[in-house]
Every structure is written in C-alpha cells, then in structure tokens.
Amino acid sequence: MDVLEAIKTRRSIRRFRPHRIPQDVLEKIFDAVGDAPSAGNFQPWRIILVANKEKKEIIAKAAFDQFWIADAPLVLVFCSNAGNMKADFGKRTELYRTQSASAAIQNLMLAAHSFGIASCWIGDFAEPKIRKAFQIPDGTSIDAIIPLGYPAEKPKQKSRLEVTDYVFAEKWDEKGRYAVVPLHETLTALHERLKELGTQLKSKGRPSARKTK
C-alpha cells in the first residue's frame, strides 16, 4: 500500500477482532513514529502499550465509558514531554510539542493501516484518571488514546471538502491561477493541449510542395 492509498482508505474503527498483532509488525509501526518530523528533532513522544484487560477497562472508563476501547487487542496511551525544548523555543514550546506529537500520531495510524491494522484517535478522556493509573509524571502531556487492532467493521467514506475550498492563491480565500483547479478541468485542458500538439506535429510532418521542371 502506497502513502496516498493509505491516506485515502484509512478510517476510524471502533470494532476490533480479538487477534493479536504480531511483534514484528508493531516494531515497524513504532519505527514509523520515530520518523515523524519534530521541532528541533527533539522527538518528544512517549507511548505506553496496554494489553492487560483490566487496565484497558480503566482507560475505557476514563474515556467517559467508551467501553468498546477495551475490546481492542492493544491500547496506546500516547504522551509527549517538552523537556528541554523550552530553552530553544520559549513561548512556542507547547505549540511545537503538540505539532510534533500530532505528526507522530498520524505516522503511527497510517503505518498501522498499511499492515491492515485499524485505529482510532481518541482525545476525550479524564486526564487525571489516566495519569494516576499509568503513573505518568506531571509535565508530560497525554495527547491521545489510540486503540489498535484488526478491524471488525468497514465504515463508509465520509464527505470531504473539495481541494478548491481550502487551497488559496496569495491571500485568504483567493482562488487564482496558483490554486489547485478541479481534476476534470485539468484533464480537459490537457486534452485540448494534446490535440493542439497533434495538429502541429501533423503539419510539420507534411512534405513541402516543390515546383517541377
């Protein structure tokens, strides 16, 4: 599965099969996390793997009774710590920490999907309960809860904005020649250009008329 296919076909899944995820696949998924871009290359992410049933139920309860979470074979508590980033970035440290963690989470979910493993990004939970249950130190952010497992459902494609709704040229909400045009317009213009080139080539290939004595 290539990157664009993974992006297009990934879905948030809330029903999982009980099958265990192979260790070598998990290693490749977490290796992809390490390849995510991060501010100053600080790589602030830290991940707690939770496979114990009782602990998964603690997470599900802390996520405001989303009990389906506990059915996933593996649940990740995804954290990040700004650490000594503040010395380099000052007031923008928290923004850069959040951006770095988000890029790593996206890498994780796409890598998992490429192996046929589903996930769901959960951001609504009682942080103090998670922090206490897993002994997460103060100063470390709990960014997401991510269940992982082989999917037991296939959600439908949700509607998306058109590219021209969010790509602007030079300034806000300006659709100009640098903005992306709809695909059918691009193909039409390409077809017309190919016809024009074909006509030019035929014209050049005709033998010139010569006078005979």
VMD Tcl script that draws the C-alpha trace (Angstrom):
set ca {
  {0.00 0.00 0.00}
  {1.50 3.34 -1.02}
  {1.20 6.52 1.04}
  {-1.63 8.12 -0.93}
  {-3.68 4.92 -0.83}
  {-3.15 4.68 2.95}
  {-4.29 8.27 3.41}
  {-7.36 7.78 1.20}
  {-8.52 4.49 2.72}
  {-7.76 4.88 6.44}
  {-10.86 5.07 8.66}
  {-11.51 5.45 12.37}
  {-12.52 1.99 13.64}
  {-14.43 1.19 16.85}
  {-14.94 -2.55 16.47}
  {-11.99 -4.92 16.51}
  {-11.25 -8.58 16.04}
  {-9.54 -10.26 19.00}
  {-6.45 -11.32 17.04}
  {-3.10 -10.39 18.50}
  {-0.88 -8.02 16.49}
  {2.48 -9.68 15.65}
  {5.51 -8.23 17.41}
  {7.46 -7.60 14.20}
  {4.54 -5.58 12.78}
  {4.34 -3.49 15.94}
  {8.06 -2.78 15.72}
  {7.66 -1.47 12.16}
  {4.70 0.70 13.19}
  {6.60 2.26 16.09}
  {9.65 2.72 13.91}
  {7.46 4.88 11.66}
  {6.64 7.03 14.69}
  {10.33 7.75 15.10}
  {10.50 9.02 11.51}
  {7.92 11.77 12.13}
  {9.11 15.38 11.88}
  {9.57 17.16 15.19}
  {10.61 20.67 16.19}
  {14.36 20.79 16.68}
  {14.38 16.99 16.25}
  {13.54 16.67 19.97}
  {11.18 13.71 19.30}
  {9.12 14.38 22.44}
  {6.73 11.42 22.11}
  {6.42 8.59 24.65}
  {3.99 5.66 24.25}
  {2.58 3.30 26.89}
  {1.37 -0.03 25.47}
  {-1.62 -1.51 27.30}
  {-2.72 -5.11 26.63}
  {-3.96 -6.02 30.11}
  {-7.77 -6.33 30.11}
  {-8.29 -4.64 33.48}
  {-6.08 -1.70 32.53}
  {-7.82 -1.33 29.17}
  {-11.12 -1.13 31.05}
  {-9.67 1.66 33.21}
  {-8.88 3.57 30.03}
  {-12.35 2.92 28.59}
  {-13.97 4.17 31.80}
  {-11.73 7.26 31.88}
  {-12.73 7.94 28.25}
  {-16.25 8.57 29.54}
  {-17.47 4.99 29.28}
  {-16.38 4.24 25.74}
  {-16.24 0.55 26.62}
  {-15.50 -0.57 23.06}
  {-11.94 0.64 23.65}
  {-11.27 -2.32 25.96}
  {-12.12 -4.75 23.12}
  {-9.06 -3.68 21.11}
  {-6.13 -6.11 21.47}
  {-3.80 -3.20 22.24}
  {-4.44 0.32 23.51}
  {-1.81 3.05 23.34}
  {-1.54 5.94 25.75}
  {0.27 8.45 23.57}
  {2.19 11.10 25.53}
  {4.75 13.80 24.87}
  {7.10 15.83 27.03}
  {8.52 19.21 26.04}
  {11.57 18.57 28.22}
  {14.38 20.94 27.31}
  {12.55 22.28 24.25}
  {11.76 25.43 26.24}
  {15.38 26.56 26.11}
  {15.16 26.66 22.33}
  {11.55 27.67 21.69}
  {10.32 29.64 24.71}
  {6.65 30.57 24.49}
  {6.10 28.47 21.37}
  {7.23 25.26 23.08}
  {3.73 23.90 23.71}
  {2.69 24.58 20.13}
  {5.75 22.79 18.79}
  {5.28 19.88 21.20}
  {1.67 19.48 20.07}
  {2.62 19.69 16.39}
  {5.38 17.11 16.83}
  {3.12 14.70 18.71}
  {0.35 15.08 16.11}
  {2.74 14.30 13.25}
  {3.92 11.19 15.09}
  {0.35 10.02 15.74}
  {-0.50 10.43 12.05}
  {2.58 8.39 11.12}
  {1.52 5.69 13.56}
  {-2.04 5.44 12.25}
  {-1.00 5.37 8.59}
  {1.73 2.81 9.22}
  {-0.73 0.63 11.13}
  {-3.28 0.89 8.32}
  {-0.67 -0.18 5.76}
  {-0.48 -3.51 7.67}
  {-4.27 -3.85 7.80}
  {-4.42 -2.71 11.42}
  {-7.10 -0.22 12.39}
  {-7.01 2.58 14.92}
  {-8.99 5.48 16.34}
  {-7.67 8.78 17.67}
  {-9.43 9.50 20.98}
  {-8.90 12.87 22.61}
  {-11.81 13.00 25.05}
  {-10.87 11.45 28.41}
  {-10.40 12.29 32.09}
  {-6.68 13.02 32.09}
  {-6.16 12.77 35.90}
  {-7.51 9.20 35.91}
  {-5.21 8.13 33.07}
  {-2.25 9.92 34.65}
  {-2.78 8.18 38.00}
  {-3.46 4.72 36.57}
  {-0.27 4.70 34.48}
  {1.97 6.82 36.72}
  {2.51 9.47 34.07}
  {4.63 12.28 35.55}
  {3.48 15.88 35.79}
  {4.75 17.98 32.91}
  {4.08 15.17 30.44}
  {1.08 15.72 28.19}
  {-1.36 12.90 27.46}
  {-2.14 13.61 23.82}
  {-4.33 10.71 22.76}
  {-5.69 7.27 23.47}
  {-5.29 5.01 20.42}
  {-6.83 1.51 20.28}
  {-5.13 -0.78 17.75}
  {-6.43 -3.99 16.21}
  {-7.66 -5.74 13.11}
  {-10.98 -4.15 12.04}
  {-14.34 -5.83 12.51}
  {-16.23 -3.15 10.58}
  {-15.89 -1.14 7.38}
  {-17.23 2.42 7.78}
  {-18.44 4.32 4.74}
  {-16.44 7.13 3.19}
  {-17.32 10.46 4.79}
  {-17.82 13.58 2.72}
  {-14.75 15.79 2.29}
  {-14.18 19.37 1.22}
  {-13.10 19.97 -2.34}
  {-9.45 20.98 -2.72}
  {-10.55 24.36 -4.08}
  {-12.39 25.01 -0.80}
  {-9.17 25.14 1.21}
  {-6.32 25.98 -1.18}
  {-5.92 29.70 -1.77}
  {-3.65 31.78 -4.01}
  {-1.52 34.53 -2.45}
  {-4.11 35.56 0.17}
  {-7.04 34.26 2.21}
  {-9.96 32.90 0.20}
  {-8.43 33.96 -3.13}
  {-8.80 31.44 -5.93}
  {-6.29 32.31 -8.63}
  {-4.02 30.67 -11.15}
  {-1.74 29.21 -8.45}
  {-4.62 27.50 -6.69}
  {-5.47 23.90 -7.47}
  {-8.18 23.52 -10.08}
  {-10.69 20.65 -10.12}
  {-9.37 17.48 -11.77}
  {-11.89 17.47 -14.60}
  {-10.81 21.00 -15.59}
  {-7.17 19.92 -15.57}
  {-7.91 16.88 -17.74}
  {-9.97 18.94 -20.18}
  {-7.17 21.49 -20.56}
  {-4.64 18.67 -21.02}
  {-6.79 17.01 -23.68}
  {-7.11 20.26 -25.62}
  {-3.34 20.84 -25.42}
  {-2.63 17.33 -26.70}
  {-4.98 17.89 -29.64}
  {-3.19 21.14 -30.44}
  {0.23 19.47 -30.30}
  {-1.02 16.64 -32.51}
  {-2.21 19.12 -35.13}
  {1.15 20.92 -35.04}
  {3.08 17.66 -35.45}
  {0.95 16.61 -38.46}
  {1.52 19.98 -40.05}
  {5.29 19.75 -39.61}
  {5.36 16.22 -41.00}
  {3.75 17.08 -44.34}
  {6.17 17.21 -47.32}
  {6.63 20.68 -48.75}
  {5.31 21.32 -52.27}
  {8.12 21.68 -54.84}
  {7.97 23.06 -58.33}
  {8.90 20.55 -61.06}
  {10.62 21.46 -64.27}
}
mol new
graphics top color blue
foreach p $ca { graphics top sphere $p radius 0.5 }
foreach p [lrange $ca 0 end-1] q [lrange $ca 1 end] { graphics top cylinder $p $q radius 0.2 }
display resetview
